[in-house]
């Protein structure tokens, strides 16, 4: 084995315990916070999808009107 690959292996051995140590410091959200934010994200995604569908439909009709294609 070359000294470079040993160095990489040693770096990996040092890295993963540090990751575990940092993960223990994380403040995880409560179950209620998780449900609330997930619900908000889904509602926002639906609202955004409706908004973009309406804007796309209007843009499609405007372009078709401008270039003279009957829709």
N, CA, C and O atoms as a Tripos MOL2 file, in Angstrom:
@<TRIPOS>MOLECULE
protein
  284   283    71     0     0
PROTEIN
NO_CHARGES

@<TRIPOS>ATOM
      1 N           0.8380   -1.1850    0.0000 N.3       1 UNK1
      2 CA          0.0000    0.0000    0.0000 C.3       1 UNK1
      3 C           0.8820    1.2460    0.0000 C.2       1 UNK1
      4 O           1.9290    1.2940    0.6460 O.2       1 UNK1
      5 N           0.4320    2.2370   -0.7330 N.am      2 UNK2
      6 CA          1.1910    3.4800   -0.7630 C.3       2 UNK2
      7 C           0.8560    4.3200    0.4630 C.2       2 UNK2
      8 O          -0.1430    4.0880    1.1440 O.2       2 UNK2
      9 N           1.7020    5.2850    0.7220 N.am      3 UNK3
     10 CA          1.4720    6.1430    1.8910 C.3       3 UNK3
     11 C           0.2300    7.0070    1.6930 C.2       3 UNK3
     12 O          -0.4270    7.3860    2.6620 O.2       3 UNK3
     13 N          -0.0930    7.3200    0.4270 N.am      4 UNK4
     14 CA         -1.2720    8.1540    0.1670 C.3       4 UNK4
     15 C          -2.5610    7.4150    0.5320 C.2       4 UNK4
     16 O          -3.4470    8.0100    1.1470 O.2       4 UNK4
     17 N          -2.6910    6.1210    0.1660 N.am      5 UNK5
     18 CA         -3.9140    5.3860    0.4800 C.3       5 UNK5
     19 C          -4.0390    5.1400    1.9760 C.2       5 UNK5
     20 O          -5.1500    5.1360    2.5050 O.2       5 UNK5
     21 N          -2.9220    4.9350    2.6710 N.am      6 UNK6
     22 CA         -2.9880    4.8070    4.1300 C.3       6 UNK6
     23 C          -3.4730    6.1120    4.7450 C.2       6 UNK6
     24 O          -4.2360    6.1200    5.7110 O.2       6 UNK6
     25 N          -3.0200    7.1950    4.1690 N.am      7 UNK7
     26 CA         -3.4350    8.4940    4.6570 C.3       7 UNK7
     27 C          -4.9470    8.6700    4.4960 C.2       7 UNK7
     28 O          -5.6150    9.1780    5.3960 O.2       7 UNK7
     29 N          -5.4820    8.2480    3.3490 N.am      8 UNK8
     30 CA         -6.9270    8.3630    3.1190 C.3       8 UNK8
     31 C          -7.7100    7.4680    4.0760 C.2       8 UNK8
     32 O          -8.7470    7.8730    4.6010 O.2       8 UNK8
     33 N          -7.2220    6.2680    4.2970 N.am      9 UNK9
     34 CA         -7.8950    5.3550    5.2350 C.3       9 UNK9
     35 C          -7.8800    5.9420    6.6380 C.2       9 UNK9
     36 O          -8.8890    5.9050    7.3420 O.2       9 UNK9
     37 N          -6.7600    6.4720    7.0330 N.am     10 UNK10
     38 CA         -6.6640    7.0860    8.3620 C.3      10 UNK10
     39 C          -7.5800    8.3000    8.4580 C.2      10 UNK10
     40 O          -8.2070    8.5250    9.4940 O.2      10 UNK10
     41 N          -7.6610    9.0790    7.3880 N.am     11 UNK11
     42 CA         -8.5630   10.2340    7.3910 C.3      11 UNK11
     43 C         -10.0090    9.7830    7.5460 C.2      11 UNK11
     44 O         -10.7830   10.4140    8.2670 O.2      11 UNK11
     45 N         -10.3760    8.7000    6.8790 N.am     12 UNK12
     46 CA        -11.7410    8.1820    7.0060 C.3      12 UNK12
     47 C         -12.0030    7.6960    8.4200 C.2      12 UNK12
     48 O         -13.0820    7.9230    8.9660 O.2      12 UNK12
     49 N         -11.0130    7.0240    9.0220 N.am     13 UNK13
     50 CA        -11.1770    6.5440   10.4030 C.3      13 UNK13
     51 C         -11.3360    7.7080   11.3810 C.2      13 UNK13
     52 O         -12.0380    7.5890   12.3850 O.2      13 UNK13
     53 N         -10.6960    8.8050   11.0910 N.am     14 UNK14
     54 CA        -10.8310    9.9870   11.9490 C.3      14 UNK14
     55 C         -12.1350   10.7300   11.6890 C.2      14 UNK14
     56 O         -12.7090   11.3310   12.5970 O.2      14 UNK14
     57 N         -12.6000   10.6840   10.4440 N.am     15 UNK15
     58 CA        -13.7590   11.4760   10.0360 C.3      15 UNK15
     59 C         -15.0590   10.9570   10.6370 C.2      15 UNK15
     60 O         -15.8340   11.7430   11.1810 O.2      15 UNK15
     61 N         -15.3210    9.6520   10.5530 N.am     16 UNK16
     62 CA        -16.6160    9.1250   10.9620 C.3      16 UNK16
     63 C         -16.9270    9.2880   12.4520 C.2      16 UNK16
     64 O         -18.0740    9.5830   12.7850 O.2      16 UNK16
     65 N         -15.9750    9.1140   13.3560 N.am     17 UNK17
     66 CA        -16.2910    9.4290   14.7610 C.3      17 UNK17
     67 C         -16.6320   10.9050   14.9770 C.2      17 UNK17
     68 O         -17.4650   11.2390   15.8200 O.2      17 UNK17
     69 N         -15.9840   11.7800   14.2100 N.am     18 UNK18
     70 CA        -16.3040   13.2030   14.3100 C.3      18 UNK18
     71 C         -17.7260   13.4760   13.8360 C.2      18 UNK18
     72 O         -18.4320   14.2980   14.4220 O.2      18 UNK18
     73 N         -18.1450   12.7920   12.7820 N.am     19 UNK19
     74 CA        -19.5160   12.9460   12.2870 C.3      19 UNK19
     75 C         -20.5050   12.4990   13.3550 C.2      19 UNK19
     76 O         -21.4950   13.1820   13.6130 O.2      19 UNK19
     77 N         -20.2390   11.3550   13.9750 N.am     20 UNK20
     78 CA        -21.1180   10.8500   15.0280 C.3      20 UNK20
     79 C         -21.2010   11.8470   16.1860 C.2      20 UNK20
     80 O         -22.2780   12.0940   16.7290 O.2      20 UNK20
     81 N         -20.0680   12.4060   16.5520 N.am     21 UNK21
     82 CA        -20.0200   13.3720   17.6500 C.3      21 UNK21
     83 C         -20.8300   14.6270   17.3090 C.2      21 UNK21
     84 O         -21.5520   15.1430   18.1620 O.2      21 UNK21
     85 N         -20.7180   15.1170   16.0820 N.am     22 UNK22
     86 CA        -21.4710   16.3000   15.6680 C.3      22 UNK22
     87 C         -22.9640   16.0010   15.5770 C.2      22 UNK22
     88 O         -23.7810   16.8580   15.9120 O.2      22 UNK22
     89 N         -23.3330   14.8040   15.1300 N.am     23 UNK23
     90 CA        -24.7490   14.4440   15.0240 C.3      23 UNK23
     91 C         -25.4210   14.4320   16.3960 C.2      23 UNK23
     92 O         -26.6150   14.7110   16.5060 O.2      23 UNK23
     93 N         -24.6650   14.1110   17.4290 N.am     24 UNK24
     94 CA        -25.2280   14.1170   18.7860 C.3      24 UNK24
     95 C         -25.5550   15.5300   19.2630 C.2      24 UNK24
     96 O         -26.3810   15.7080   20.1590 O.2      24 UNK24
     97 N         -24.9080   16.5380   18.6670 N.am     25 UNK25
     98 CA        -25.1340   17.9300   19.0600 C.3      25 UNK25
     99 C         -26.3690   18.5360   18.4020 C.2      25 UNK25
    100 O         -26.8060   19.6200   18.7870 O.2      25 UNK25
    101 N         -26.9350   17.8460   17.4130 N.am     26 UNK26
    102 CA        -28.0670   18.3830   16.6530 C.3      26 UNK26
    103 C         -29.3080   18.4010   17.5310 C.2      26 UNK26
    104 O         -29.5880   17.4430   18.2520 O.2      26 UNK26
    105 N         -30.0430   19.4950   17.4620 N.am     27 UNK27
    106 CA        -31.3330   19.5780   18.1490 C.3      27 UNK27
    107 C         -32.4070   19.1840   17.1460 C.2      27 UNK27
    108 O         -32.7240   19.9470   16.2330 O.2      27 UNK27
    109 N         -32.9640   17.9960   17.3190 N.am     28 UNK28
    110 CA        -33.9430   17.4920   16.3720 C.3      28 UNK28
    111 C         -35.3130   18.0710   16.7050 C.2      28 UNK28
    112 O         -35.6300   18.2670   17.8780 O.2      28 UNK28
    113 N         -36.1410   18.3530   15.6730 N.am     29 UNK29
    114 CA        -37.4780   18.8990   15.9340 C.3      29 UNK29
    115 C         -38.3820   17.8430   16.5660 C.2      29 UNK29
    116 O         -38.1750   16.6400   16.4060 O.2      29 UNK29
    117 N         -39.3840   18.3290   17.2840 N.am     30 UNK30
    118 CA        -40.3440   17.4050   17.8830 C.3      30 UNK30
    119 C         -41.2400   16.8250   16.7850 C.2      30 UNK30
    120 O         -41.2500   17.3080   15.6520 O.2      30 UNK30
    121 N         -41.9880   15.7830   17.1430 N.am     31 UNK31
    122 CA        -42.8900   15.1470   16.1790 C.3      31 UNK31
    123 C         -43.9470   16.1370   15.6970 C.2      31 UNK31
    124 O         -44.2950   16.1420   14.5160 O.2      31 UNK31
    125 N         -44.4620   16.9760   16.6010 N.am     32 UNK32
    126 CA        -45.4760   17.9590   16.2070 C.3      32 UNK32
    127 C         -44.8980   19.0030   15.2530 C.2      32 UNK32
    128 O         -45.5530   19.3860   14.2840 O.2      32 UNK32
    129 N         -43.6770   19.4630   15.5210 N.am     33 UNK33
    130 CA        -43.0290   20.4120   14.6100 C.3      33 UNK33
    131 C         -42.8090   19.7870   13.2350 C.2      33 UNK33
    132 O         -42.9880   20.4450   12.2100 O.2      33 UNK33
    133 N         -42.4280   18.5340   13.2210 N.am     34 UNK34
    134 CA        -42.2010   17.8330   11.9520 C.3      34 UNK34
    135 C         -43.4970   17.7150   11.1650 C.2      34 UNK34
    136 O         -43.5140   17.9650    9.9600 O.2      34 UNK34
    137 N         -44.5880   17.3330   11.8360 N.am     35 UNK35
    138 CA        -45.8860   17.2200   11.1490 C.3      35 UNK35
    139 C         -46.3340   18.5730   10.6180 C.2      35 UNK35
    140 O         -46.8250   18.6710    9.4930 O.2      35 UNK35
    141 N         -46.1670   19.6170   11.4250 N.am     36 UNK36
    142 CA        -46.6000   20.9530   11.0290 C.3      36 UNK36
    143 C         -45.8280   21.4550    9.8100 C.2      36 UNK36
    144 O         -46.4260   21.9420    8.8500 O.2      36 UNK36
    145 N         -44.5190   21.3390    9.8470 N.am     37 UNK37
    146 CA        -43.7270   21.8280    8.7170 C.3      37 UNK37
    147 C         -43.9380   20.9830    7.4650 C.2      37 UNK37
    148 O         -43.9250   21.5170    6.3570 O.2      37 UNK37
    149 N         -44.1330   19.6800    7.6190 N.am     38 UNK38
    150 CA        -44.4190   18.8220    6.4610 C.3      38 UNK38
    151 C         -45.7460   19.2050    5.8330 C.2      38 UNK38
    152 O         -45.8520   19.2840    4.6090 O.2      38 UNK38
    153 N         -46.7600   19.4440    6.6560 N.am     39 UNK39
    154 CA        -48.0630   19.8670    6.1500 C.3      39 UNK39
    155 C         -47.9410   21.1980    5.4230 C.2      39 UNK39
    156 O         -48.5200   21.3720    4.3510 O.2      39 UNK39
    157 N         -47.1980   22.1320    5.9890 N.am     40 UNK40
    158 CA        -46.9990   23.4320    5.3590 C.3      40 UNK40
    159 C         -46.3240   23.2770    3.9960 C.2      40 UNK40
    160 O         -46.7180   23.9370    3.0340 O.2      40 UNK40
    161 N         -45.3290   22.4270    3.9070 N.am     41 UNK41
    162 CA        -44.6230   22.2260    2.6440 C.3      41 UNK41
    163 C         -45.5650   21.6590    1.5900 C.2      41 UNK41
    164 O         -45.5460   22.1100    0.4450 O.2      41 UNK41
    165 N         -46.3900   20.6750    1.9550 N.am     42 UNK42
    166 CA        -47.3350   20.1080    0.9930 C.3      42 UNK42
    167 C         -48.3670   21.1390    0.5450 C.2      42 UNK42
    168 O         -48.6860   21.2210   -0.6410 O.2      42 UNK42
    169 N         -48.8870   21.9250    1.4820 N.am     43 UNK43
    170 CA        -49.8610   22.9600    1.1230 C.3      43 UNK43
    171 C         -49.2160   23.9910    0.1990 C.2      43 UNK43
    172 O         -49.8160   24.3860   -0.8010 O.2      43 UNK43
    173 N         -48.0220   24.4210    0.5200 N.am     44 UNK44
    174 CA        -47.3180   25.3910   -0.3160 C.3      44 UNK44
    175 C         -47.0620   24.8200   -1.7100 C.2      44 UNK44
    176 O         -47.1910   25.5350   -2.7030 O.2      44 UNK44
    177 N         -46.7010   23.5440   -1.7910 N.am     45 UNK45
    178 CA        -46.4480   22.9120   -3.0950 C.3      45 UNK45
    179 C         -47.7140   22.8770   -3.9350 C.2      45 UNK45
    180 O         -47.6560   23.1120   -5.1420 O.2      45 UNK45
    181 N         -48.8550   22.5890   -3.3230 N.am     46 UNK46
    182 CA        -50.1270   22.5730   -4.0550 C.3      46 UNK46
    183 C         -50.4850   23.9780   -4.5330 C.2      46 UNK46
    184 O         -50.8880   24.1620   -5.6810 O.2      46 UNK46
    185 N         -50.3390   24.9620   -3.6570 N.am     47 UNK47
    186 CA        -50.6340   26.3470   -4.0410 C.3      47 UNK47
    187 C         -49.7130   26.7890   -5.1750 C.2      47 UNK47
    188 O         -50.1690   27.4170   -6.1300 O.2      47 UNK47
    189 N         -48.4420   26.4720   -5.0830 N.am     48 UNK48
    190 CA        -47.4970   26.8380   -6.1390 C.3      48 UNK48
    191 C         -47.8500   26.1380   -7.4500 C.2      48 UNK48
    192 O         -47.7730   26.7520   -8.5140 O.2      48 UNK48
    193 N         -48.2350   24.8670   -7.3880 N.am     49 UNK49
    194 CA        -48.6010   24.1300   -8.6020 C.3      49 UNK49
    195 C         -49.8190   24.7550   -9.2670 C.2      49 UNK49
    196 O         -49.8540   24.8930  -10.4900 O.2      49 UNK49
    197 N         -50.8230   25.1370   -8.4700 N.am     50 UNK50
    198 CA        -52.0200   25.7830   -9.0230 C.3      50 UNK50
    199 C         -51.6440   27.1260   -9.6450 C.2      50 UNK50
    200 O         -52.0860   27.4420  -10.7500 O.2      50 UNK50
    201 N         -50.8340   27.9140   -8.9480 N.am     51 UNK51
    202 CA        -50.4100   29.2170   -9.4590 C.3      51 UNK51
    203 C         -49.6980   29.0690  -10.7990 C.2      51 UNK51
    204 O         -50.0290   29.7650  -11.7590 O.2      51 UNK51
    205 N         -48.7310   28.1710  -10.8680 N.am     52 UNK52
    206 CA        -47.9800   28.0070  -12.1040 C.3      52 UNK52
    207 C         -48.8250   27.4090  -13.2260 C.2      52 UNK52
    208 O         -48.5880   27.7070  -14.3960 O.2      52 UNK52
    209 N         -49.7980   26.5760  -12.8920 N.am     53 UNK53
    210 CA        -50.7040   26.0440  -13.9150 C.3      53 UNK53
    211 C         -51.5460   27.1740  -14.5170 C.2      53 UNK53
    212 O         -51.7480   27.2200  -15.7300 O.2      53 UNK53
    213 N         -52.0320   28.0780  -13.6760 N.am     54 UNK54
    214 CA        -52.8250   29.2060  -14.1550 C.3      54 UNK54
    215 C         -51.9640   30.1400  -15.0060 C.2      54 UNK54
    216 O         -52.3800   30.5490  -16.0900 O.2      54 UNK54
    217 N         -50.7780   30.4760  -14.5260 N.am     55 UNK55
    218 CA        -49.8800   31.3530  -15.2790 C.3      55 UNK55
    219 C         -49.5020   30.7060  -16.6060 C.2      55 UNK55
    220 O         -49.4730   31.3840  -17.6330 O.2      55 UNK55
    221 N         -49.2160   29.4220  -16.6040 N.am     56 UNK56
    222 CA        -48.8630   28.7120  -17.8290 C.3      56 UNK56
    223 C         -50.0240   28.7180  -18.8150 C.2      56 UNK56
    224 O         -49.8200   28.9200  -20.0120 O.2      56 UNK56
    225 N         -51.2330   28.5000  -18.3250 N.am     57 UNK57
    226 CA        -52.4100   28.4980  -19.1920 C.3      57 UNK57
    227 C         -52.6230   29.8740  -19.8310 C.2      57 UNK57
    228 O         -52.9150   29.9740  -21.0220 O.2      57 UNK57
    229 N         -52.4740   30.9220  -19.0320 N.am     58 UNK58
    230 CA        -52.6250   32.2870  -19.5530 C.3      58 UNK58
    231 C         -51.5440   32.5770  -20.5860 C.2      58 UNK58
    232 O         -51.8380   33.1270  -21.6470 O.2      58 UNK58
    233 N         -50.3060   32.2170  -20.2940 N.am     59 UNK59
    234 CA        -49.2080   32.4570  -21.2320 C.3      59 UNK59
    235 C         -49.4320   31.6750  -22.5240 C.2      59 UNK59
    236 O         -49.1880   32.2010  -23.6100 O.2      59 UNK59
    237 N         -49.8890   30.4320  -22.4220 N.am     60 UNK60
    238 CA        -50.1600   29.6010  -23.5930 C.3      60 UNK60
    239 C         -51.2210   30.2530  -24.4800 C.2      60 UNK60
    240 O         -51.0590   30.3280  -25.6980 O.2      60 UNK60
    241 N         -52.3050   30.7220  -23.8640 N.am     61 UNK61
    242 CA        -53.3780   31.3580  -24.6330 C.3      61 UNK61
    243 C         -52.9020   32.6660  -25.2770 C.2      61 UNK61
    244 O         -53.2570   32.9610  -26.4180 O.2      61 UNK61
    245 N         -52.1020   33.4450  -24.5480 N.am     62 UNK62
    246 CA        -51.5860   34.6960  -25.1040 C.3      62 UNK62
    247 C         -50.6720   34.4400  -26.2990 C.2      62 UNK62
    248 O         -50.7860   35.1200  -27.3190 O.2      62 UNK62
    249 N         -49.7930   33.4950  -26.1880 N.am     63 UNK63
    250 CA        -48.8860   33.1730  -27.2920 C.3      63 UNK63
    251 C         -49.6770   32.6720  -28.4870 C.2      63 UNK63
    252 O         -49.4100   33.0830  -29.6160 O.2      63 UNK63
    253 N         -50.6410   31.7970  -28.2610 N.am     64 UNK64
    254 CA        -51.4550   31.2980  -29.3650 C.3      64 UNK64
    255 C         -52.2430   32.4170  -30.0220 C.2      64 UNK64
    256 O         -52.3990   32.4230  -31.2430 O.2      64 UNK64
    257 N         -52.7410   33.3610  -29.2410 N.am     65 UNK65
    258 CA        -53.4710   34.5080  -29.8020 C.3      65 UNK65
    259 C         -52.5300   35.3680  -30.6620 C.2      65 UNK65
    260 O         -52.8960   35.8080  -31.7520 O.2      65 UNK65
    261 N         -51.3250   35.5930  -30.1530 N.am     66 UNK66
    262 CA        -50.3720   36.4410  -30.8570 C.3      66 UNK66
    263 C         -49.8870   35.8190  -32.1640 C.2      66 UNK66
    264 O         -49.6480   36.5380  -33.1340 O.2      66 UNK66
    265 N         -49.7410   34.5210  -32.2050 N.am     67 UNK67
    266 CA        -49.2520   33.9030  -33.4460 C.3      67 UNK67
    267 C         -50.3920   33.3960  -34.3260 C.2      67 UNK67
    268 O         -50.1520   32.8810  -35.4180 O.2      67 UNK67
    269 N         -51.6240   33.5410  -33.8580 N.am     68 UNK68
    270 CA        -52.7930   33.2650  -34.6680 C.3      68 UNK68
    271 C         -53.2380   31.8240  -34.7620 C.2      68 UNK68
    272 O         -53.9000   31.4480  -35.7290 O.2      68 UNK68
    273 N         -52.8940   31.0140  -33.7900 N.am     69 UNK69
    274 CA        -53.3510   29.6240  -33.7940 C.3      69 UNK69
    275 C         -54.6540   29.5430  -33.0180 C.2      69 UNK69
    276 O         -54.7360   29.9820  -31.8710 O.2      69 UNK69
    277 N         -55.6710   28.9770  -33.6560 N.am     70 UNK70
    278 CA        -56.9590   28.8480  -32.9830 C.3      70 UNK70
    279 C         -56.8630   27.7240  -31.9700 C.2      70 UNK70
    280 O         -56.3750   26.6410  -32.2940 O.2      70 UNK70
    281 N         -57.3240   27.9630  -30.7430 N.am     71 UNK71
    282 CA        -57.1890   26.9670  -29.7060 C.3      71 UNK71
    283 C         -58.3990   26.3370  -29.3180 C.2      71 UNK71
    284 O         -58.3910   25.4730  -28.4410 O.2      71 UNK71
@<TRIPOS>BOND
     1     1     2 1
     2     2     3 1
     3     3     4 2
     4     3     5 am
     5     5     6 1
     6     6     7 1
     7     7     8 2
     8     7     9 am
     9     9    10 1
    10    10    11 1
    11    11    12 2
    12    11    13 am
    13    13    14 1
    14    14    15 1
    15    15    16 2
    16    15    17 am
    17    17    18 1
    18    18    19 1
    19    19    20 2
    20    19    21 am
    21    21    22 1
    22    22    23 1
    23    23    24 2
    24    23    25 am
    25    25    26 1
    26    26    27 1
    27    27    28 2
    28    27    29 am
    29    29    30 1
    30    30    31 1
    31    31    32 2
    32    31    33 am
    33    33    34 1
    34    34    35 1
    35    35    36 2
    36    35    37 am
    37    37    38 1
    38    38    39 1
    39    39    40 2
    40    39    41 am
    41    41    42 1
    42    42    43 1
    43    43    44 2
    44    43    45 am
    45    45    46 1
    46    46    47 1
    47    47    48 2
    48    47    49 am
    49    49    50 1
    50    50    51 1
    51    51    52 2
    52    51    53 am
    53    53    54 1
    54    54    55 1
    55    55    56 2
    56    55    57 am
    57    57    58 1
    58    58    59 1
    59    59    60 2
    60    59    61 am
    61    61    62 1
    62    62    63 1
    63    63    64 2
    64    63    65 am
    65    65    66 1
    66    66    67 1
    67    67    68 2
    68    67    69 am
    69    69    70 1
    70    70    71 1
    71    71    72 2
    72    71    73 am
    73    73    74 1
    74    74    75 1
    75    75    76 2
    76    75    77 am
    77    77    78 1
    78    78    79 1
    79    79    80 2
    80    79    81 am
    81    81    82 1
    82    82    83 1
    83    83    84 2
    84    83    85 am
    85    85    86 1
    86    86    87 1
    87    87    88 2
    88    87    89 am
    89    89    90 1
    90    90    91 1
    91    91    92 2
    92    91    93 am
    93    93    94 1
    94    94    95 1
    95    95    96 2
    96    95    97 am
    97    97    98 1
    98    98    99 1
    99    99   100 2
   100    99   101 am
   101   101   102 1
   102   102   103 1
   103   103   104 2
   104   103   105 am
   105   105   106 1
   106   106   107 1
   107   107   108 2
   108   107   109 am
   109   109   110 1
   110   110   111 1
   111   111   112 2
   112   111   113 am
   113   113   114 1
   114   114   115 1
   115   115   116 2
   116   115   117 am
   117   117   118 1
   118   118   119 1
   119   119   120 2
   120   119   121 am
   121   121   122 1
   122   122   123 1
   123   123   124 2
   124   123   125 am
   125   125   126 1
   126   126   127 1
   127   127   128 2
   128   127   129 am
   129   129   130 1
   130   130   131 1
   131   131   132 2
   132   131   133 am
   133   133   134 1
   134   134   135 1
   135   135   136 2
   136   135   137 am
   137   137   138 1
   138   138   139 1
   139   139   140 2
   140   139   141 am
   141   141   142 1
   142   142   143 1
   143   143   144 2
   144   143   145 am
   145   145   146 1
   146   146   147 1
   147   147   148 2
   148   147   149 am
   149   149   150 1
   150   150   151 1
   151   151   152 2
   152   151   153 am
   153   153   154 1
   154   154   155 1
   155   155   156 2
   156   155   157 am
   157   157   158 1
   158   158   159 1
   159   159   160 2
   160   159   161 am
   161   161   162 1
   162   162   163 1
   163   163   164 2
   164   163   165 am
   165   165   166 1
   166   166   167 1
   167   167   168 2
   168   167   169 am
   169   169   170 1
   170   170   171 1
   171   171   172 2
   172   171   173 am
   173   173   174 1
   174   174   175 1
   175   175   176 2
   176   175   177 am
   177   177   178 1
   178   178   179 1
   179   179   180 2
   180   179   181 am
   181   181   182 1
   182   182   183 1
   183   183   184 2
   184   183   185 am
   185   185   186 1
   186   186   187 1
   187   187   188 2
   188   187   189 am
   189   189   190 1
   190   190   191 1
   191   191   192 2
   192   191   193 am
   193   193   194 1
   194   194   195 1
   195   195   196 2
   196   195   197 am
   197   197   198 1
   198   198   199 1
   199   199   200 2
   200   199   201 am
   201   201   202 1
   202   202   203 1
   203   203   204 2
   204   203   205 am
   205   205   206 1
   206   206   207 1
   207   207   208 2
   208   207   209 am
   209   209   210 1
   210   210   211 1
   211   211   212 2
   212   211   213 am
   213   213   214 1
   214   214   215 1
   215   215   216 2
   216   215   217 am
   217   217   218 1
   218   218   219 1
   219   219   220 2
   220   219   221 am
   221   221   222 1
   222   222   223 1
   223   223   224 2
   224   223   225 am
   225   225   226 1
   226   226   227 1
   227   227   228 2
   228   227   229 am
   229   229   230 1
   230   230   231 1
   231   231   232 2
   232   231   233 am
   233   233   234 1
   234   234   235 1
   235   235   236 2
   236   235   237 am
   237   237   238 1
   238   238   239 1
   239   239   240 2
   240   239   241 am
   241   241   242 1
   242   242   243 1
   243   243   244 2
   244   243   245 am
   245   245   246 1
   246   246   247 1
   247   247   248 2
   248   247   249 am
   249   249   250 1
   250   250   251 1
   251   251   252 2
   252   251   253 am
   253   253   254 1
   254   254   255 1
   255   255   256 2
   256   255   257 am
   257   257   258 1
   258   258   259 1
   259   259   260 2
   260   259   261 am
   261   261   262 1
   262   262   263 1
   263   263   264 2
   264   263   265 am
   265   265   266 1
   266   266   267 1
   267   267   268 2
   268   267   269 am
   269   269   270 1
   270   270   271 1
   271   271   272 2
   272   271   273 am
   273   273   274 1
   274   274   275 1
   275   275   276 2
   276   275   277 am
   277   277   278 1
   278   278   279 1
   279   279   280 2
   280   279   281 am
   281   281   282 1
   282   282   283 1
   283   283   284 2
@<TRIPOS>SUBSTRUCTURE
     1 UNK1         2 RESIDUE 1 A UNK
     2 UNK2         6 RESIDUE 1 A UNK
     3 UNK3        10 RESIDUE 1 A UNK
     4 UNK4        14 RESIDUE 1 A UNK
     5 UNK5        18 RESIDUE 1 A UNK
     6 UNK6        22 RESIDUE 1 A UNK
     7 UNK7        26 RESIDUE 1 A UNK
     8 UNK8        30 RESIDUE 1 A UNK
     9 UNK9        34 RESIDUE 1 A UNK
    10 UNK10       38 RESIDUE 1 A UNK
    11 UNK11       42 RESIDUE 1 A UNK
    12 UNK12       46 RESIDUE 1 A UNK
    13 UNK13       50 RESIDUE 1 A UNK
    14 UNK14       54 RESIDUE 1 A UNK
    15 UNK15       58 RESIDUE 1 A UNK
    16 UNK16       62 RESIDUE 1 A UNK
    17 UNK17       66 RESIDUE 1 A UNK
    18 UNK18       70 RESIDUE 1 A UNK
    19 UNK19       74 RESIDUE 1 A UNK
    20 UNK20       78 RESIDUE 1 A UNK
    21 UNK21       82 RESIDUE 1 A UNK
    22 UNK22       86 RESIDUE 1 A UNK
    23 UNK23       90 RESIDUE 1 A UNK
    24 UNK24       94 RESIDUE 1 A UNK
    25 UNK25       98 RESIDUE 1 A UNK
    26 UNK26      102 RESIDUE 1 A UNK
    27 UNK27      106 RESIDUE 1 A UNK
    28 UNK28      110 RESIDUE 1 A UNK
    29 UNK29      114 RESIDUE 1 A UNK
    30 UNK30      118 RESIDUE 1 A UNK
    31 UNK31      122 RESIDUE 1 A UNK
    32 UNK32      126 RESIDUE 1 A UNK
    33 UNK33      130 RESIDUE 1 A UNK
    34 UNK34      134 RESIDUE 1 A UNK
    35 UNK35      138 RESIDUE 1 A UNK
    36 UNK36      142 RESIDUE 1 A UNK
    37 UNK37      146 RESIDUE 1 A UNK
    38 UNK38      150 RESIDUE 1 A UNK
    39 UNK39      154 RESIDUE 1 A UNK
    40 UNK40      158 RESIDUE 1 A UNK
    41 UNK41      162 RESIDUE 1 A UNK
    42 UNK42      166 RESIDUE 1 A UNK
    43 UNK43      170 RESIDUE 1 A UNK
    44 UNK44      174 RESIDUE 1 A UNK
    45 UNK45      178 RESIDUE 1 A UNK
    46 UNK46      182 RESIDUE 1 A UNK
    47 UNK47      186 RESIDUE 1 A UNK
    48 UNK48      190 RESIDUE 1 A UNK
    49 UNK49      194 RESIDUE 1 A UNK
    50 UNK50      198 RESIDUE 1 A UNK
    51 UNK51      202 RESIDUE 1 A UNK
    52 UNK52      206 RESIDUE 1 A UNK
    53 UNK53      210 RESIDUE 1 A UNK
    54 UNK54      214 RESIDUE 1 A UNK
    55 UNK55      218 RESIDUE 1 A UNK
    56 UNK56      222 RESIDUE 1 A UNK
    57 UNK57      226 RESIDUE 1 A UNK
    58 UNK58      230 RESIDUE 1 A UNK
    59 UNK59      234 RESIDUE 1 A UNK
    60 UNK60      238 RESIDUE 1 A UNK
    61 UNK61      242 RESIDUE 1 A UNK
    62 UNK62      246 RESIDUE 1 A UNK
    63 UNK63      250 RESIDUE 1 A UNK
    64 UNK64      254 RESIDUE 1 A UNK
    65 UNK65      258 RESIDUE 1 A UNK
    66 UNK66      262 RESIDUE 1 A UNK
    67 UNK67      266 RESIDUE 1 A UNK
    68 UNK68      270 RESIDUE 1 A UNK
    69 UNK69      274 RESIDUE 1 A UNK
    70 UNK70      278 RESIDUE 1 A UNK
    71 UNK71      282 RESIDUE 1 A UNK
